[in-house]
Amino acid sequence: MPMYQPSSRRRDGDWKKEVGGGGQVLDLETAVKDGILGGGGGAISTGEKLDLKTMIERLDSIEVPSVFICPISLEPMQDPVTLCTGQTYERSNILKWFSLGHLTCPTTMQELWDDSVTPNSTLSHLIYSWFSQKYTAMKKKSEDVQGRALELFEMLKKKVKGQARVQSLIELRKIVNAHDSVKKTVAESGGIGVICSLLGPFTSHAVGSEAIGILVKLELGSEWKKNLVEPAKVSLMVDMLNEGSVETKINCANMIEMLMEGKEFESEVVSSLSLLVGLLRLVKDKRYPNGVLSGFRLLKMICSYEGVRSSVVSIGGIPQIVELLPNLNSECLELALYVLEALSSLPEGKMALKDCSHTIPNVVKLLMRVSENCTELALSILWGVCEISPEECAPIAVDAGLAAKLLLVIQSGCNPVLKQRSAELLKLCSLNYTATIFISKCKLTRTIQ
């Protein structure tokens, strides 16, 4: 059971409390006098009776003073009660402790000479007042930022120009990123349409990057997705993906991915070589893991369109992705293998994989290393490469340790299809060897043999 060690304290009215975020220590009398309990300057002006449980849930990310925390659950107390030892707990938690047969204080482990619990009304009032003030301040701030968001929309509707437009968009983007409540305000006030109207063939990158930074955080309906897949707007996103800041590149990649999920989307929109080149640059920039992930997610979606795959192959995408495999995290690795597997469905894709000297060793290392899905994709890639030129590729694969890895797959709990593919690939690799030489080459033991 978790144990929280609060600071030492005496009975109800004499306890010392840590209140606020700065480590200030106050006794309850001072707290009342200074308004922390809701009197004087700290009083709640609204007549609305706020529910403590609701306030705690909505303020779950805020740092709570330690004296408000139940030592048993490590959660803020709603009904604090005090034991004869002077320790305070949430009523339901301490009663459950007693119901388990314990007759001790959970914090001090002292035996109790009196098992009654006394409501700590002063602390209860302090907790309620503190959460009320924080919740009211949060609510007011939320209302203020929504009002400011509406003001910015009005300015943008009036077609403010130049730097004024950029500054309005920068402020609006920051508000949208920081406050989820504003996202609903944007949608209900027609803000999506206002921002979409700013994008076009003559939009500057300064305006475009801020506008996309806002739109990518919103829930876009089919109407707005249809608006954003207009060639001029997609072309702007592609330009910014190639020339913008890293944040802008990531936002543009995520925006295009969102648009591809819509029914209105057509593969021709993402067939431009400029987009593919920009994505390859993004996934190769190891300094920005979020960019690598966004780039591979979009590449995966693009490669689901058969007609676009040949373009990825033609710009040298395969060797560039193969080189990245050893340094990718598991999430990006699965996406990269999906892309390579999709490209291997093309004759020119298989040939590019075969011609890349790192394909076989890099892919062999991934078998049984990350996930069953990764193993399945890796096997499919290796099969495609070895099948077109077994005399050339099988010895390379064997030297890279493929046979031993295939035996591991066959003996594992993988699905039957995977085992069958492994057996077929193992047979293909052994065609140019006698059994003795093959076993020797693979460094297999007699047990495996």
N, C-alpha and C positions, 0 to 999 in steps of 0.2 A: 504494500500500500504506500502511495507517495506521501512523503512527510515534508512539510514546508516549515522551516524554523523562523518564526517571526521574532521581532525584537522583544525583549523582556518588557512586560507591562503588568500593572496591578489591577485592582478592581475598577469597575465601570468609569466613575468620574475622574479617577486619578491617572488613567492611562495616558501614555505619551504616544502620539501618532505621527507617522510620516504622511504628509499631505502635499499634493501637487507634484510637479515633475522635477523640482530642484533639490530634493532630499531635505526640505525644510521640516523640522520636527516641532509640532505644536501639541499642547494639551487641549482637551476638548473644550475647556472654558474659553481659552483664547480663540479656538476655532469658531465657537458660537459668536464671540464678540466681533471677530473680523469678518463675519458674514459667510464663512465657509459652510456653515450648516444651513444656509438659506436665509438667515436674518441679515438685516442691514444691506450692505453692498452686494451680497451674493444671492439675494432673494430672486426667486423665479417670478417674473412679472406676469406670465401667462396664467390664465385661470384653468387651463387644461391640466388634468391630473394624468401625469405620464406613468406608464406601466414600467416598473423597474426591470422586469425580465426583458421586455422589448428593447429598452435602452441599452442594457448590457449586450444583447445580441447585435445591435446596430453599431455599437462602439467596440466591437470585438478586437479591433486592431490597435486600440489605444493602450498606453501603458497605465496600469492601475496601481495605486498606492498599495504597498505590501500588507497594510493592516486590513484591507478590504478582502484579502484572499483567505479562503478557507484552507487550513493546513492539510486537510484530508484530500479534497478534490483539486486544490490549486486553482479554483475558479472563484470569481467574485461572489461574496455572500449576499443573499437576498433576505434571509431571516436569521441573523446572527444570535447565538445563545452562548452563555458563559457557564463554564463548569466551576466547581468549588476550588479548582486549582488556579483560577484566574485566566485560563485559556479560553479563547472564543472560537466557535465553529459554526458552520452552516447547520441549522437544526436537523434537516433530513440526513445529513452525513453522519453526525454524531449519534443520532438515534439508530442508524443502521449499524454503526460500530458496536453499540450496546447490544443490539439484537443478535450479533454474532457471538455473544457471551463474554465480551471484553468488559472488565470493570476497572480500566485504567484510563489515564489521559493520553491520547494518541501522540501528543507532542513530547510530553515530559516522561511518559510511561509511569507516572506516579499512580499508586492505587488510590481510588476515590473513596473518601469517607462519606460522601453524599452523592448519589447518582442523579440528583435533580438538575435541571437546566433552567437558567434564568434568562429571559429575553433581554438582549442588550439594546435597549431602545435608543440610547444615545448614539451608539455606533450605527445602528440601523438608519437613524435620521441623517447621520453624516454621509453614509454610503448613498442614500437616495438623493441627498442634496448635491453631492459631487457629480453623480451621473446625470442629474437633471441639468446642471449648469453646462456640462460638457455636451450633452445632447442638444440643448437649446442653442449653444454656440455653433454646433455643427449644422443644425437645421438652418440657422440664420445665414451661415456662410454659404450653404447650398443655395438658398433663395437668392443671395446676393450674386453668386456666379451665374445663375440662370438669367437673372436680370441683365447682367453684363453681357452674356452671350446674345441676348435679344438685341441689345444696343449695337453690338458689332454686326449682327445681321442687317440691321437697318442701315448702318453705314455702308455695307457692301452692296445693298440694294440700290443705294444712291450712286453706285458706280464710282466710288472714290478711286483715285488713280495713283499710280506710282508707288512711292514708299509708304504712303498712308494705307494703301490697300494691302501691301505686304505686312505692315505692322499689325493691322487688324486681323489678318489671317494667322500670324504668329501667335497673337494673344488668344485667339479663338482655339487654335490647336492645343495650346497649353491647357486651357480650361477643359476641353473635351478629354484630353489625356488624363487629367487629374480628377475629374468628377463624372462618374457614371450617370448621375441624374441629368446632366446637361445633354447627353446623347438623345434622350427622349425629347427634350426641349427642341433640339435641332430638327428632329423628324417632324414634330407636331407644328413647328412654326414655319415650315417650308424651307428650312435652311439647306437641306440637301440640294434642292433645285437651284438655290442661289449659288452654292459652291460649284455645282456641275456647270453652271452657265459661265463660270470664269475660265473653263478649260477649252482650248481650241487651238487652231493652227498658229495664232499670233500670241499665244500666252507665253510670258517670260518664264524661265525656269524657277525664278524666285517665287512667283505666284503659284506656279504649278506644283512645286514641291510641297508648299504649305497646304494647298487645297487637297492634294492626294493624302497628305499626312492626317488630315481631318476625316476624309471620306473612308479611309481604310479602317477607321475605328468604329464605323457606324454599321448598322444593319441596313443593307440596301435591298430594296424590293426589286422585282423584275423590271419595273418601269425605269428605275434609275440605272440598272445594269445595261438595259438596252440603250439608254442614252450614252453611257460611258464607253460602249464598244464601237462607237462611231470611229472611223479610220483616223480622223484628225486627232482625236483624244488619245487613242491607243498609241499613235505615232509619237505624241508628246511624252507619254509614259516611257516608251522605249528610249527616246532621246535622254530622258532624265535618268533612266536605269544605267545608261552608258556614261553619263557625264556628271551626275549629281553627287552629293555627299553620300557616305555609306548609309546613313539613315534614310535618305531619299531613295537610294537604290533598293533597300529592303522594302520600303513602303510601296514602291512601284511593282516589285516582284509579287508582293502579297496582294496588291490591288488587282493585278492581271490574273492571279490565281482565283481570287473571288469572282471575277467576271467570267472565267472559264467554267465555273460551276453553274452558271445560268443557262437556261434553255435557248436563249437568243444567240449564244456564242457559236461562231463558225471558225473552223481550224485555220482559214486563210488569215485571220487576224493575227495569229502568232507564227506565221510562216516566214517572217522577215529574218534575214540573216543577222541584221543588227541586234535584234532581241536575243538571238541565240549566242552571239558573241558576247553580249553584255552579261548574260547569265553565266557563261563559262568563266568570265573574269570574276564574277561574284563568288562562285564556288571555290575558286582557287585562292581567294584572299583569306588565309588562315588567321589573320588578326581579328576577324569578326565572325565568330561561330554562328551568330544569328543570321548573318548574311549567307553563310554556307548552307544552312538549313533551308532558308527561304528559297535560295537559288535551286537547290536540288528538288524541293517540293514542286516548284514550277516546272522544272525540266521533266519531272516524272509525268506531270499532267500533259505537257506538250508531246511527250513521246507516246502517249496513249493514242495520238492521232497518227495513223500509219503514214499519211502523206507528208508529214513533217520530219519523219525520222531520217530520211535520206539527206535532208539539209544539215542535220546535226552531224552526220557522218562526213559530209562534204567539207565542213569547216574544221575537221580534225578533232571533233569532240571526244572520240573514243580514247586515243592515247592520253589526252589531257585528264580524263576522268580516271583511267587506269592508274596513272601516276599518283593520284590522290588517295587511293584505297587504303594504304597502310596507316594513314594519319587521320582517318575519319572516325568520329564517334559512332556508336552503334545505330543511332537513328539516321544519321546521314549515310552511313554505310549501306543500310537496307535500301534507301532511295537510290543511291548510286548504282547498286547492283540491279535494281529494277530497270533503270535507264539503259545500262549495258545489255541486259537480257532482251529488252525491247529492240534495241539496235541490232542485236545478233540475229533477229528474224529476217534481216535484209542480207542478201548475198554480199553486198559491199560492206555491210557491218561485220559479218563473220570474217571477211578477209582483213579488215582493219584490225580486228581483235587478234587475228593470227599474226599479222605483221608487227604488232607491238610486242617487243621483247619482254615486257614486264607483265603481260596479261596472265600467262600461265602461273608463274611463281606467286604473283600477288593474289590471284583468285584462289589458288590451292590453299594458301594460308588461312583463308576464311572458312574453309569447310569445318563444321562442328565447333566453330569458335564463338559465334554471336547468337544465332537463333536458327531454328529449323527452317524458317522462311529464307534466311540468308543462305543457308546450305543448299536449299532447293534452287535458288537463283544462281548461285555459284556453279552448281552441277550443270544447270542448263547452259550456262556460258561455256564451260569447259567441254561439254559434249559437242556444242556447235563448232568450237575451234578444232578439236581433235578429229571430228568426223570428216572435215573437208580435206585434211592432210594428216592422216594417222602416222605415216612414215616419218614425217618431220616433227609433229607435235608430241606424239606419244613418248619418245625418249626424254624430251624436255620435261614433260609432266611427271614421268617416273622419277627423274633426277630431283624434281622439286618436292617429292614425297607424296605424290597423289595416291599411289596404290595403298599405302598404309592408312591414309585418311579415308579412302573408300571402304576399306575393311572395317574401320571404326563405324562408319555410317551403317554398313550392312549389319553389324553386330549390335547396333544401338536400338533404342525404342522408337526410331523414326517411322513415319508412315510407309506402308508397303510400296507405294509408287516411287518414293525416294530410294528405297533399298534396291528396287528393280533397276532404276536408272544407274545407281552406283555399280551394280553387278555388270550391267552392259558396258559401262565405261571402263571398268576393270578389265573386262575381256578384250576390249578394243586396245587398251594399253599393252596387253600381253602378247599381241599377235606377232610381233617381231622378235620375240624371245623364246628360248626353250624354257621349260618350267624351272629348271635349276638356276639358270641365269636370271630369270625374272625374280625368283625368290631372293637370290643374292643381291640383285639390284635394289630391291625394295627393303632389304635388311629385315626380312620377316623371320620370326622364330618358328621352330618346329610346331609349336602349339598352334600358332596362327595357320601354318601350312596345313 
